[in-house]
């Protein structure tokens, strides 16, 4: 036993020395080691803090269904070990020599991407999420700007990111609720803004989970009359409490009766298999169905062109650019729009994932990174 302890201590010392000599940042978190395995403790290093980078000490990280889909390889094959998490908020612990946006002690958030080419037409338009030549997602992606290392996410005690891909957060914001704004917030805020909602517009929100309950709050604040669609009756009272004018259990024919040709806009946040044509048929002529929910590839919904009735649009929206993400965070804080969260220690992450898959969370788990020892 003493020999084993000595070997482990020697290995850890060597690892820390290597990190210090190369400028790399020691980090620890919870990672998947296989697609079907459980998340377990993982020690690793992050790239050195460059002149335009900040080092963020992670305080909280939200648990998104996308973490599970990507971690399990539901969308494409993954590399492991993999630290997921892209709803990050924390305190700036170090800044690079050319950083101007942050100082040590400030609060910052990180969402679904940590870099992009910055020169393609979409980057220049402030929509880095559609970058054509070098977007780097927060985890599970090849970081072409840092020796093609595998990007690692927010289920960890820190993260190094270019200041231009970090979001400013006021010190008096409720930090345990801010992380999900970096994904669940911007993912629903962006399509609602681009739909140009007007006061009194009749719209629908399909799915009342982590994304859906944010979408309802934003839409109500914009003056829309919101109908919520979900699979059970258990969320009815909560949806109405958030300002929805109607709640529809899609498994009840009586709830669905008379809804065709009703809505100007519907936002689908559904992360599992469903029939989008049911919602398309509820649209008025020139109505729009925007899709942000991303089921596993095997459950991907399909739109039937031949089943279309009238002039209608179906489009997909992917998070938002950095500028729009900052707008979403600012809007949320100004209008007191936050997710309903349950804060958990990192040691409960595997149980949390199971509950997310089973639809047993109302509505966002958030990991307290102070629990990571």
C-alpha positions, 0 to 999 in steps of 0.5 A, spaced: 500 500 500 505 504 501 508 503 495 502 504 491 501 511 494 508 513 493 507 511 485 501 515 485 504 521 489 510 521 484 506 520 478 502 526 480 508 530 482 511 529 475 504 531 472 504 537 475 511 539 474 510 538 466 504 542 467 508 548 470 514 547 465 509 548 459 504 553 462 499 548 461 493 549 466 492 543 471 484 541 471 480 536 474 473 534 473 468 528 471 469 525 464 466 519 460 471 514 459 466 510 454 460 512 450 456 507 455 460 508 461 459 512 467 462 519 469 468 518 473 473 523 476 479 525 471 485 529 472 487 533 465 491 539 463 488 545 459 492 549 454 496 555 457 493 562 458 495 565 452 495 573 451 488 573 449 485 568 454 482 568 461 482 562 466 475 561 469 475 558 476 468 554 475 463 555 480 457 552 477 455 548 470 448 546 468 446 539 465 444 539 458 440 534 455 445 535 449 451 533 454 448 526 454 447 526 447 454 528 445 457 524 450 453 517 448 455 518 441 448 519 439 449 524 434 456 522 431 462 518 434 466 521 440 473 521 443 474 519 450 475 521 456 470 526 455 468 532 460 462 535 458 458 541 460 457 548 456 453 552 461 459 555 465 459 560 470 465 562 474 470 567 476 476 570 472 482 567 476 487 569 471 488 574 464 492 574 458 497 580 457 492 583 451 485 582 455 481 588 455 474 585 457 475 582 463 480 583 470 481 578 475 475 577 480 470 578 474 465 573 473 464 570 466 460 565 462 462 560 457 457 557 452 457 552 447 463 554 443 470 557 445 473 559 438 471 560 431 475 563 425 473 570 425 474 571 418 468 567 414 462 571 412 458 568 418 463 570 423 463 577 421 456 577 421 456 575 429 454 568 428 460 564 430 455 558 431 455 557 423 462 558 422 465 555 416 472 555 417 474 553 424 469 553 429 470 549 436 465 547 440 466 547 448 467 539 449 468 533 444 471 537 438 478 538 435 481 545 437 485 547 431 488 553 435 491 549 440 495 543 437 488 539 435 487 537 442 480 535 444 476 540 447 473 539 454 467 542 458 465 545 464 464 539 469 471 541 471 474 546 476 476 551 471 476 553 463 481 557 459 478 561 453 479 567 449 476 573 452 472 574 445 468 567 447 466 569 454 460 572 456 460 578 462 456 577 468 454 582 473 457 580 480 450 581 483 447 575 478 444 569 481 450 565 479 447 558 480 442 560 475 446 564 470 450 558 467 444 555 463 443 562 460 449 560 456 445 554 452 438 553 454 437 561 454 440 563 448 438 557 444 430 559 445 431 567 446 435 567 439 429 564 434 424 568 438 427 574 436 428 572 429 421 570 429 420 578 430 414 576 435 409 582 436 404 583 442 398 578 442 401 573 437 399 566 438 405 562 438 406 555 441 412 552 445 413 544 444 416 541 450 416 544 457 423 542 459 429 545 460 429 549 454 421 550 454 420 553 460 425 558 458 422 559 451 415 560 455 418 566 459 421 569 454 415 569 449 411 571 455 415 577 456 415 579 449 407 579 449 406 573 446 400 569 447 403 562 449 400 555 448 405 549 451 405 542 449 407 536 453 406 529 454 403 529 461 398 533 465 403 534 471 407 540 468 400 544 467 400 548 473 407 550 472 406 552 465 400 556 466 404 559 472 409 562 467 404 565 463 402 560 458 395 561 456 393 554 455 397 547 456 396 541 451 397 534 453 398 532 446 396 525 448 389 527 449 385 528 443 380 533 447 386 537 448 388 537 441 381 539 438 381 545 434 388 547 434 389 546 426 390 553 423 391 557 429 399 559 430 403 564 427 409 561 430 411 554 434 418 553 437 420 545 438 424 544 444 423 536 444 429 532 445 426 525 443 422 522 437 416 526 435 412 528 429 413 535 427 407 535 422 402 535 427 405 542 429 406 544 422 398 543 421 397 547 427 400 553 423 397 559 419 398 560 412 405 563 412 406 560 419 413 558 422 416 552 425 422 553 428 426 547 431 431 547 437 431 540 440 436 535 437 434 528 438 438 522 437 440 521 430 436 515 430 430 519 433 431 525 428 424 527 426 422 528 419 418 533 415 413 531 409 413 536 404 407 532 401 403 533 407 404 540 407 398 544 407 399 552 405 405 556 405 409 555 411 416 555 413 420 550 417 427 552 420 432 550 425 436 554 429 443 553 433 444 557 439 446 564 437 453 568 436 457 571 442 454 578 441 447 575 441 448 570 447 451 576 451 444 580 449 440 574 451 444 574 458 443 581 459 435 581 457 434 575 462 437 579 468 434 585 466 427 581 466 428 576 471 428 570 467 432 564 469 431 557 469 428 553 475 434 549 478 436 544 482 443 545 485 447 538 486 454 536 487 458 533 482 458 526 485 450 525 483 452 527 476 450 520 473 443 520 477 442 526 474 443 524 467 439 518 468 433 523 471 434 527 465 433 522 460 427 519 464 424 526 464 424 527 471 428 534 472 424 540 473 427 543 470 435 544 470 440 540 474 446 545 476 452 542 478 456 546 484 463 545 482 465 547 490 463 539 491 469 537 486 474 535 491 
